[in-house]
Every structure is written in structure tokens, then in C-alpha cells.
Amino acid sequence: MDTLTAIKQRYSHKGQFSLEPVPLADLEVIAQAGIDAPSGGNLQTVQLVILHKREMIEAITAVAPAWGVLESAPAAIAVLTNSSLPQGEWNFEKEDYSAAVQNMLLAATATGYVSLWLDSPYFAEDKQKAACKVLGAPESYHLWAVLPIGKPGQEVGRREKQPFEKRVSYGTVGNKKA
């Protein structure tokens, strides 16, 4: 699947996943796409943890339930950043993890899977720290998101995107193409 097709077909799967396992090799391809993402100052702060066994996913969902979405996934990838890396006056952890997540969501689509950018269960600092502990992450790490990965077990309605003309301007906001 080419990149533009993957971008067009990607959606946030908020339904149940099938029980079909995801081969570790496919998860590694998706993770590679994440670490191939651009990184501010080339600091490469993103660290990934592949959760390829049910007990791993059950441990992370015990800390922060995720509305049944993560709970039904056959696999997942946790996205962390390492804050202990020297960063000078700039900190690009949010940009780094966001680029990595987007790359992995597109790679999941391109390899025939569905996923979801799942971050809100970890917004609360106590849940985020507890999840990091489950993942064996040092205190200098921050968990930003967990991406459930698998085949859809149920089809869910996809939300429509607003038309191009409503969201794109030329030269200034609101200026239409001449």
C-alpha cells in the first residue's frame, strides 16, 4: 500500500478487536516505522515497548482501563520518551512521540491492521507512573500513548472528514483559491 492510500484509509478503531494474533515480525515492522520518525535535534527520545502477549496488555489495562478497546487488542505498542537525555534549552519529546505514533498508525494500516492513538488513560500522573512501573521503565521515562494493534473484531462507524475547501485557505485564513 502506498503512503497516500494508507493516510486516506487510516482511522481510529474504537471497537473491539478480533482474537487473531499479530505476528511479532509485523509488530517489529510497525515499531521500526516509529523509530524511523523524525526527532528534534536527533535526540531520539522515543522508546517503544512491544506488548505481544495478553498478560502484558492485561497488566497495563489494570492500571488504566481503556473503555474495552485496549483490553480486546491482541497486541499493542507503548510509546515512551526518555527525559534523561541531554536536551539543552529545547525539549522535543512531545513532537518526537507524536511523529512516532503517526508513523506507526500509518504502518499499521499499510500492513493490514487497525489501531488507535490511545493516550487519555495515562493523562493522570499517578496512572502514567504506575503504567511506567508495569512496563519496567526508569523514572526518567514518560508514557505518552499505547497503540492497540490488531484486526477489527467489529466494524465501527468512521467519522467523516470535513471537505478540503472548509479546512484549507490560501495566503490568509478564510481566503479561497482564486
KAQUI-V59635 format. One record per helix or strand. SS is the DSSP state (H for helix, E for strand). FROM is the first residue (numbers start at 1). TO is the last residue. If there is no record, write none. Layout:
ss->(SS:SS)
from->(FROM:FROM)
to->(TO:TO)
//
This chain:
ss->(H:E:E:H:H:E:H:H:E:H:E:E:H:H:E:E:H)
from->(3:12:17:24:40:46:54:70:75:93:114:118:120:125:141:152:164)
to->(9:12:17:35:42:51:63:72:82:110:115:118:122:134:150:152:167)
//
